[in-house]
Amino acid sequence: MIVKICGITNREDALAAVEGGAAALGFNLYPRSPRYIAPGAAASIIGVLPARVWKVGIFVNEPRERVTVMASDLGLDVAQIHGEGELPAGVRVWKAVRVGPQFQLSQLEGCPVEAFLLDAASDELFGGTGKTFNWALAHGANVKVVLAGGLDADNVRQAIREARPWGVDACSRLESSPGRKDHHKMARFLRAALAENL
């Protein structure tokens, strides 16, 4: 199971996440996000990260050509796609899906992506809401699922037990302010998630 820390905006948080055992870091390239990071700033952080850590770019309603170019320019390993639009080429893709009461795993069938990031449905934000959903809805998936939405050290182990995901992703509940991680909260989350993976 992989553990991703999303909403990275500075080098200190990135290196602390890596030190704590994160397998992937998310960089939000959506300008309207409170955790937005400009491409140049993201590139400067990505340049100091170990090759073993997956660099994930978060895109919302972006044309596939722009995602493809940015993924190449920034050295991204994965494009996490929110909203509509065609899937980019030349990069691994995780498709974000908003999970509401009517969600069914059959909705994930037939889409040619590496994994699906399942997050709590929201009318206001594309992720980073701090809200959870019924994790049991994700159990038994025949595709790779990354569980997101309101995860922290206190609930991630239960979420993993209920959903049995391929990965988990946390952001807002690990922050001291939008875009700034609380290193103590982040370290506790990583320890809890990785312990459940043993």
N, C-alpha and C positions, 0 to 999 in steps of 0.2 A: 504494500500500500504506500502511496506517495502522499506527502504532506506539503501543501502549498500555502505560502503566506502572500496575501494579495495587498494591493495598495501601497507598494513600496515607492517612496518619494525621495529617499536620501540614502547615502552610502552607509551610514552608521546602522540604520535599521536593516539594510540588506545583509551586512556582514554579521550582525547579531543573529539574524534568522538562519543564515548558513551555519554559523557556529552551533546553533541549537539543533540542527539536523534537518532543516527544511530541504526538500528535494527540488522544489520549484518556487520561483518568486514571480509575482504578477505586477506588471507595470501598466497603469491605467492611462491609455492614450486618447481617452474620450474627453475633449476640452470642457464639457459641462459637468464633469465629475468633481466632487470635492477632493478627490485624491488624484487629480490629473497631474501627470508629469510630462513636460515637454520632451519631444524625441531626443534632443541633444542632451538633456539632463539624464534621460534614461540610458542613452548610449554610454555616458561617462561612468555610470554605475555598472552596467553590464560588462564593460571592459575590464573590471577588476574582479569579477566573479569567477569561481572555478568552473571549468568546462562541464563537470558532472552535474551542476545545478541547472535545471531547465529555466530558461528565461521566457516568460509568457507575456505577450502583449495583449491587452484588452482593447477590443474595437467594438464600436456601436454604430450600426447602420453605415458602415464604410464601404465604398466600392471595392470590389475584389482586387482590382489592379493596385489601388493605393495600399491595401493590406499586404499584398505580395511584395511591393517595393519597400515598404517600411520594415517588414519582417527581414528582408535581405539586408537593408542598410543598417539596421540596429543589431543584427545578429541574434534574432529571436529564434527559439526552438519551437515555439507553439504560438499560434494565433487563437485567442479565445474570442469567439464571435458572439455578440449580442445583437438582437434585433433581426432585421431582414437583410436580404441580399444574397448574392451568389457566393459560394465558398471560394476562398483564394487557392491558388496553386503554389506548389513548391515549398509548403510549410505544413507541419502537423496542425490539425485543427481540433479544437474543443468547442463544441456548440453549447451555448448557455440556454437553458430551458427554465422558464418560470413555472414553479410547481404550485398549483392551486388545488382546491378540493376535488376538481374533476380530472386531475392528472392520472394518466395510465401509462404504464411502461411501453405499451404498444405504440405510443406516439414517437418513440425513439427508433423504431425500426425503419430500415431502408435509407438512412442518412449516412453518406460515406465520410464519417469523421472518426478520429481516433477515440474520442471520449465525449461524454455529455456532462456539462457542469449543471447540476440541479440546484436551484436557488429559490428562496421564497418569493412568491409573486408579489409585485408592488406596482402601483400606478405611477409612483413618483421617481423611482430610481432603477437603474439597471445594475442591481447588485449593491452590496455594501449597506443594506438596510438594517442589519443586526437582528432580523427576524428569522425565526425557525419555521420549518414546516413538518408535517407528519413524516418522519424518516422512514417509517415502515412502507410508505408508498414506493420507495426506491429499492426495496428488497427483492432479490430474485431477478435482477436485470441480466439480460443476455449480452449486454454491451458494457463497456467501461463507463463507470459513473464516478464523478467527483462530487462529493457532497459539500454544499456551501450553505450559508445563511444562518447567522446567529450562533456560530460555533465558538466555544471558548474552552478553557481547561475544565470547567465544571460539567460540561455536557457532551464533550466530544467522544468520550468512551462509550456512553450510552448510544450516541448517534451511530457509531461504528458497529456496535452490536446489533442494532435494529436494522440497519441498511446493508451492512457488509459491502461497502463501496470499494472501488479501486483506489480512490483518493479522497482526502478532505482538504478544505480550503477555508481559511479564516482571514478576517480583515478588521471590520469595525469594532468588534468586541475586544480587540487587542490593542486599541489605540488610547493615547492620552488626549489626542485631538485629531480631527480628520487629517490623515496623511502622516501622522507621527505615531510610531509604535511605542507602547509601554513595554520595555524590554523584559520586565518581570512577568507581565501577563503573557507575553509571547513565549518566553521560555517555559512557563508552566503549561501552556497549550501544547507546545511541541513535545514536552516530556509525556504528557497524558496521551496524546495521539500515538506517539511512537511506542509507548508501553503497551497499548492495546494491540499493536501490530506484532508483538512478540509471539 
